[in-house]
Amino acid sequence: MHDVIVIGAGGGGPVVAKELAAKGLDVLLLEAGPRHDKPREQWTSFENDASNPLTGFFRLGPTDRSRPAWFREWSQNSFVWQLSGVGGTTQHFYGNYPRAYPGVFNDYREADAGQYDRAHRFPFGYSEMVPYFEWVEATTPVMTAAMGHKEQTFFRGCETMNLPVQTTKTTHGPSYRPQENAILQPGGNAGRTTDSNLLHYPDATGCTFCGYCFQGCMRPIGAPRNQFAKRSTDNTYVPMALTVDAWARGGKPITLLTDAYVTQVHAENRNGALRATGVTWRENASGAEHREDAKVVVMAGGCTENPRLWLNSGLPDPNGWVGRGYTDHFFDWVIGAFDEPVGNPKGVGSAARLDFPPYGGLENVGLPPALHGFAMTLSESGIRGQYANGRGMTGPWDGPAGRIMGPELKDLIANRIENILSVLVITDDDVEPDNRVTLSSLPADENGPIPKVHFRPRQRTARTLRNREFMAGKAAELLRGAGAKEVYRIDWAPLILHVQSSMRMGESEKDSVLDANGQSRAVRGLFIADNSALANGLGGPNPTLTTQSLATRTAEKIFEEHFGGDPWVRSEAPVVSTDPRVSVRLGELGL
Ligand SMILES: Cc1cc2nc3c(=O)[nH]c(=O)nc-3n(C[C@H](O)[C@H](O)[C@H](O)COP(=O)(O)OP(=O)(O)OC[C@H]3O[C@@H](n4cnc5c(N)ncnc54)[C@H](O)[C@@H]3O)c2cc1C
């Protein structure tokens, strides 16, 4: 019998695991996908080898790449980037760690309060979240981004828009700034040379400006795992959770099992209330099933798999909100082509941003060529200049929106990749009950009925659509201000990579799965601690900092309610994940 079982080692799960292990609890962390504990032997920087969603070492599937990826049903034009394995989707991520906008919490009283998704606020105040933001910002750690040429170009555009520079971590209004990100700043030779002989740890520390954030961070060469530049959870919370006895008094290292797919969460009626009791998980390779019991179960399988697991487990869904309210920041992609190089694929992937609460935000995103080719062709609007699927979106960009094809695409990718500045449009996206996960009627896989994700790209709320058009226009304005000669808008189909709130916490028991502590309203001792627990789309800021802060708060609530402990975030100093004690113990463990 464990104290706590955590399902999923992605963005959220390892946070709860590490925090409760530091308090001496017995924690079992079960991860469906692989564990890459020797990335320099297991990974390459080749785009297809890394990121092919069916066969890449980063995909949603088991360790054995000769076996198929796990299938989901997408009932519309859309694309998903969700990964299995230790680190989950943070293995791909860019490490941008802005705080959620204050306007999405229930203590917000400013004049524009009514312009947010007020029906789906967080059930507590922004001021309550601040210590948890600070704790995660110190732990990962979060720093002001190292920048380069592409950020200089982005800021040149921002300067023409009559907005202030933001200098606080809390976003108070429309403004622009360097990202606050979870990527270690370059030290020593890092960022000063491309000679890989000089970029070995400890001569180089932090980000070496390689430009391969998407393919997983394994640099500087020779660094201990907890010193790799990008702070995906396989480099931060998981190493901390495995070495907790070295840095926390009374801490007990977690047990981590990988290729361990949880297929059932068990609950029993005890004293008139339903209570979580444990899980059944399945070995990917052999199919052998195992039962594990615990006092508390924490689901952190991500926004698509949590609803699936819940429904497959036959757990109650009294108000029908399991799987509903899947928000995705309804992204768009606006590209500027310049006469001169602007450093697109180099350095920290995305180090500058512009915030425009309550509409959303913009950030520059550098991508390697194949991914850039993909990003220019995922459109809801057909082929630019040929047909528009009835959308015909015109605006301050050149020509109608749509995918770029033929000689134009070839020229941009082959000849001008260095001359492109790409802007990601991040929309404040309302919680919509009909954007949701259900069980598919397609054949089940080895882990049970598969999830089906419903998105209604043309049936978003009027506010979401307005926000997206407004921010796409701002992106074009920024690029023209920076000197772009051509500006293209792609009108992306739903690209699911910031995904939130499919098992949301909320103020009302009529439209939420979780209470204000992150605990299921229907099953005691069952918590959710990943993006799916978020009450809403946060106003547009990238979600992982808020998810991890909420997961830290949830860990405290678990410790208080189920183990009689005291909360600690307000009384203790966090240990930074780069702590040398973590590095030394990882070495002793051969990790
Ligand atoms: C290209 C890209 C760039 C991004 N950049 C940023 C960024 O800059 N900033 C930011 O904040 N966010 C970013 N994100 C989003 C970020 O990756 C997510 O917010 C974060 O990973 C979500 O964490 P999660 O725990 O909800 O889900 P995940 O990270 O997807 O983790 C879920 C884990 O649970 C496991 N799992 C699922 N079901 C089961 C089961 N039944 N049994 C056992 N294990 C299970 C999965 O295998 C997976 O490892 C980016 C994403 C992408 C794709």
The ligand as an ORCA input file, in Angstrom:
! r2SCAN-3c Opt
* xyz 0 1
  C       5.992     22.298    -29.186
  C       5.441     22.621    -27.835
  C       5.884     23.770    -27.191
  C       5.360     24.098    -25.935
  N       5.865     25.196    -25.296
  C       5.382     25.535    -24.092
  C       5.919     26.653    -23.404
  O       6.842     27.320    -23.876
  N       5.385     26.965    -22.194
  C       4.366     26.255    -21.652
  O       3.901     26.616    -20.581
  N       3.858     25.168    -22.269
  C       4.351     24.789    -23.464
  N       3.870     23.669    -24.089
  C       2.797     22.905    -23.416
  C       3.353     21.992    -22.316
  O       4.132     20.992    -22.896
  C       2.166     21.434    -21.534
  O       1.551     22.543    -20.880
  C       2.531     20.412    -20.467
  O       3.370     19.413    -20.936
  C       1.232     19.796    -19.943
  O       1.505     18.928    -18.880
  P       0.479     17.747    -18.535
  O       0.992     17.089    -17.329
  O      -0.908     18.300    -18.530
  O       0.508     16.767    -19.785
  P       1.727     15.986    -20.460
  O       2.981     16.766    -20.341
  O       1.259     15.636    -21.826
  O       1.930     14.693    -19.566
  C       1.014     13.677    -19.431
  C       1.788     12.393    -19.156
  O       0.899     11.404    -18.665
  C       1.201     10.170    -19.289
  N      -0.026      9.355    -19.269
  C      -1.179      9.616    -19.911
  N      -2.086      8.677    -19.642
  C      -1.486      7.784    -18.818
  C      -1.924      6.583    -18.218
  N      -3.162      6.124    -18.390
  N      -1.039      5.888    -17.442
  C       0.219      6.359    -17.234
  N       0.666      7.519    -17.792
  C      -0.181      8.220    -18.570
  C       1.638     10.558    -20.681
  O       2.381      9.514    -21.272
  C       2.438     11.821    -20.412
  O       3.795     11.558    -20.153
  C       4.366     23.290    -25.326
  C       3.951     22.127    -25.977
  C       4.484     21.795    -27.218
  C       4.021     20.562    -27.898
*
